[in-house]
Amino acid sequence: MGKSLLVSGAEVGFNMRSLRFRMSLLRLRIATPDASLFEGNGTLVELPTTEGQIGIYPGHVPLVATLGEGVIHFHSPEGPLSWVVMGGYVEVEPELVTVLALFASEESEHIQIEEACSRAEAALELAEKQPHEVVEDRLAKLRIELSRGKSKGLGISGPTG
């Protein structure tokens, strides 16, 4: 005979004979003004609000909150997923969380973009420095050649000054 109990807002059912557990899932939808980014099932949504970070399990009480800036973490059967978000709203129902974000991107994409920007900035700094370093290196070599020429009495004269 099956029994069930309530754990952290989620109904966990189990059969005493087989001890098989099943846990209710929560549906997450994430959308921006431009596109629908994600829809899927999981066991926990952690997200930033303007009042602080909240965690939502299946069976959560209905709630509407202002979305803050930060990262949404979603625990799905396929593994953890994350998105960087900035502003918007979140609506929570017992089995559904809807995120309407002003901006959202997968965290891995955000990290890749940040890394690419960092690499581009470093390359730009190097490019700005390189011509000067190359010129200085070239001048140093020419000065050596000039001093060798003078010391050998080849009639090479350098700039006066």
N, C-alpha and C positions, 0 to 999 in steps of 0.2 A: 504494500500500500504506500502511495506517495505522500510525502509531507513537504511543507515549504516553510521558510522563515524569512524575515526581512533583515537584510544586512546592508547598512549604509545606503538605504533608500532603494536598494535593488532586491527584487524577489529572487531568492535562490531556491530552486526546487530540486529534490533528490529522491531517488528510489532507495529505500533501505536495503533491498536485496543487492542491487548492483553498485550502489554508491556513485551513480552517475550524477554529475552536477550540471545544471544549466543556469545560466545567468541572463537576465534581461539585457538587451542591448539598447543603446541610445543612438539616435540618428543625428548626425551633424550635417548642416548645410552651411557653406560659406559662399557669399556672393559679394561682389563689388559693383559699383555703377556700370562697369564695363562688361562683366562676365560672371557666370556662375563658376566658381573655382573647384568646389568639392561637394560631394554628397556621399556619405557612407555611414556604416554602423560601427560602434565601439562601446567601450565600457566606462570611459572617463574623458571629460573635456576639461582642460585647465586653461583659463584665459584671463587676460588683464581687463579690469574695468577701471573707471576713474576713481573708484573707491578702494581698489586693491585687487589682488589676484583671487579668483574663485575657482573651485572645483565642482564639477557637476556630474553626478552619477544618474543612472536611470531612476526614474521615480522622483526626481527633484521637484520641489514646489514651483509653480509658475512664477516667472520673474521677468522683468524687462530692465536692462541696465545699459548705461553708456559705456561703449567699448573704449578702453584706453590704448596706449601704445605699448607694444611688447610682443610676446610670442604666445600663440595658441598651441598647446600640446594636446594631441588626441591619441588615445590608446585604442587601437583597432586590433581585430584578430590577425591582420596581416603584419602588424608591428606598429611602432610609434610613428606618428606623422606630426609635422610642425609647420606653422605659417607665421610670418612676421606680419603684424597688423598695426594700423594707425587709424584711430577714430572710427566712429560708427555706433552701431547698436547691436545688442544681443537680446534675443527673446528665448526664454527657456520654458518649455512645456515638459510634462513628466517623461515623455519618450522622444522629444525632439528639441534640438538646440539650433536656432537659426542666427547666423552671424551676418550682419549687413555692414561691411567694412568700407570705409572711404578708400583705403589702400590695403592690399594683402598680396603676399607672394609666398611661395613655398620657402621655408627657411633655407634649404639647400641652395635654391636659386639666389636668395638674398646674400648668402655667404659667398657664393661664386661671384656675384656682382661686386661685393665689397673687395674680394681678393683681386679681381680684375682691375678695379679702380686703384687699389693700392699698388699693383704691379705697374699700371700705366703711369701713376704719379712718380714712382721710383724711376721708371724708364725716362720720363720727361726730365726729372732732376739730373739724371746721368747725362742725357743728351745736352742739357744746358751747360753742364760742367765739362763735358768731353771736348768740345771745340777749344775751350780755354786750355785744358790740360794737354791736348794734342799740340796746340800752338806753343805752350811752354816747353813741352818735350822737344819739339822741333827746334825752338830757339836755343835750348840748352845744347843740342847736338851741333847746331851751327856755330855756337860760341866755342865749343871744343875744337871744331874744324878750323875756326878762325885763329884760335890761339896756337894750334899746331902749325898752321901756315905761317904765322908770325915768327914762331920759334925756329922754323926751318929757313927763314929768310927768303920766303917766296914773294915778298913784296906785296902781300895782302895787307890792306889796312882796314881797320874797323872804323865804326863811326867815331867821330871825335866828340868829346863831351866831357 
